[in-house]
């Protein structure tokens, strides 16, 4: 096969439309449910993984920022939004040059997002069976 845009389209080598997933998480005594859109892993995730391997960004935050998007595939979060939160609107109203942030993304929400990303990433794949050990090992 000659590598061209047309041949890549025919082989399904592009990630395609985001996949809608419903997630649920708890914050304190409250339970929240939301629909998120997950971009199948592709170029953005590969770049994120390389940056994380080089120590330039957090791996989990990078994966969430690369995968979670709106229904059109546009980015929802930056890595900084996840690790430190968005800029605090109250502080910005007081001081337009404020850099105060709301804090890191909630842990339970982070786990729910990672589960949704994993579900989309592994769609249609069957899990590997456990590897058996030889009779001589315990």
C-alpha positions as CSV (number, residue, x, y, z in Angstrom):
1,X,0.0,0.0,0.0
2,X,1.2,3.4,-0.8
3,X,0.8,5.8,2.2
4,X,-1.5,8.6,1.1
5,X,-4.4,10.4,2.8
6,X,-6.8,8.3,0.7
7,X,-5.2,5.0,1.6
8,X,-5.3,6.0,5.3
9,X,-9.0,7.0,5.0
10,X,-9.7,3.6,3.5
11,X,-7.9,1.7,6.3
12,X,-9.7,3.7,9.1
13,X,-6.4,5.3,10.3
14,X,-8.1,8.4,11.6
15,X,-9.8,8.6,15.0
16,X,-13.2,9.7,13.8
17,X,-16.0,11.3,15.7
18,X,-15.9,11.5,19.5
19,X,-17.9,8.9,21.4
20,X,-20.5,10.0,23.9
21,X,-20.2,8.4,27.4
22,X,-22.3,8.9,30.5
23,X,-20.2,9.2,33.7
24,X,-21.2,9.3,37.3
25,X,-19.1,10.4,40.3
26,X,-19.5,11.5,43.9
27,X,-18.4,14.7,45.5
28,X,-19.1,14.5,49.3
29,X,-22.7,13.4,49.7
30,X,-23.8,14.3,46.2
31,X,-23.8,12.1,43.1
32,X,-23.4,13.7,39.7
33,X,-24.0,12.3,36.2
34,X,-22.9,13.9,33.0
35,X,-22.4,13.1,29.3
36,X,-18.9,13.5,28.1
37,X,-17.4,13.1,24.7
38,X,-14.2,11.0,24.4
39,X,-11.9,11.3,21.4
40,X,-10.4,7.9,20.6
41,X,-6.7,7.9,21.2
42,X,-4.8,9.5,18.3
43,X,-2.2,12.2,17.6
44,X,-3.1,14.4,20.6
45,X,-2.7,11.4,23.0
46,X,0.7,10.5,21.4
47,X,2.0,14.0,21.8
48,X,0.8,14.0,25.4
49,X,2.5,10.7,26.1
50,X,5.8,12.0,24.7
51,X,5.6,15.1,26.8
52,X,4.8,13.1,29.9
53,X,7.7,10.7,29.2
54,X,10.0,13.7,29.0
55,X,8.8,15.0,32.3
56,X,7.2,18.1,30.7
57,X,3.6,17.4,31.8
58,X,1.5,15.1,34.0
59,X,0.6,11.8,32.2
60,X,-3.0,11.5,33.5
61,X,-3.8,15.1,33.1
62,X,-2.4,15.0,29.6
63,X,-4.4,11.9,28.7
64,X,-7.6,13.5,29.9
65,X,-6.9,16.8,28.1
66,X,-6.2,14.9,24.9
67,X,-9.2,12.7,25.1
68,X,-12.1,14.7,26.6
69,X,-13.7,17.0,24.1
70,X,-17.0,18.5,23.0
71,X,-19.3,16.8,20.5
72,X,-17.4,18.4,17.7
73,X,-14.0,17.1,18.9
74,X,-12.8,20.5,20.3
75,X,-10.7,20.4,23.4
76,X,-12.5,20.9,26.8
77,X,-9.6,21.0,29.2
78,X,-6.0,22.0,29.2
79,X,-3.5,20.1,31.4
80,X,-3.3,23.2,33.6
81,X,-7.1,23.1,34.1
82,X,-6.8,19.6,35.4
83,X,-3.8,19.9,37.6
84,X,-4.5,23.4,39.0
85,X,-8.0,24.3,37.8
86,X,-9.3,27.1,35.7
87,X,-8.7,30.8,36.6
88,X,-10.9,31.8,39.6
89,X,-13.7,34.1,38.1
90,X,-14.3,35.8,41.5
91,X,-10.6,36.8,41.7
92,X,-10.5,37.8,38.1
93,X,-13.5,40.1,38.7
94,X,-11.5,41.8,41.5
95,X,-8.2,41.8,39.6
96,X,-8.2,41.1,35.8
97,X,-4.5,40.1,36.1
98,X,-5.1,37.5,38.8
99,X,-3.6,34.0,38.3
100,X,-5.4,32.4,41.2
101,X,-6.9,29.0,40.1
102,X,-9.8,27.0,41.5
103,X,-7.7,23.9,42.3
104,X,-7.1,20.5,40.8
105,X,-9.9,18.5,39.2
106,X,-11.9,16.4,41.8
107,X,-10.3,12.9,42.2
108,X,-13.6,11.0,41.8
109,X,-14.3,12.9,38.6
110,X,-10.8,12.2,37.4
111,X,-11.3,8.5,37.9
112,X,-14.7,8.6,36.1
113,X,-13.1,10.4,33.1
114,X,-10.3,7.9,33.0
115,X,-12.7,5.0,33.0
116,X,-14.7,6.5,30.1
117,X,-11.4,7.0,28.2
118,X,-10.5,3.4,28.8
119,X,-13.9,2.2,27.7
120,X,-13.6,4.1,24.4
121,X,-10.0,3.1,23.9
122,X,-10.7,-0.6,24.3
123,X,-14.0,-0.7,22.4
124,X,-14.4,-3.9,20.5
125,X,-11.2,-5.4,21.9
126,X,-11.3,-8.6,23.9
127,X,-9.2,-8.6,27.0
128,X,-6.1,-10.9,27.0
129,X,-6.6,-14.1,28.9
130,X,-4.4,-14.5,31.9
131,X,-1.1,-16.1,31.0
132,X,-0.7,-19.6,32.3
133,X,2.4,-20.7,34.2
134,X,4.1,-23.9,33.5
135,X,3.6,-26.8,35.8
136,X,7.0,-26.3,37.3
137,X,6.4,-22.8,38.7
138,X,4.3,-21.8,41.6
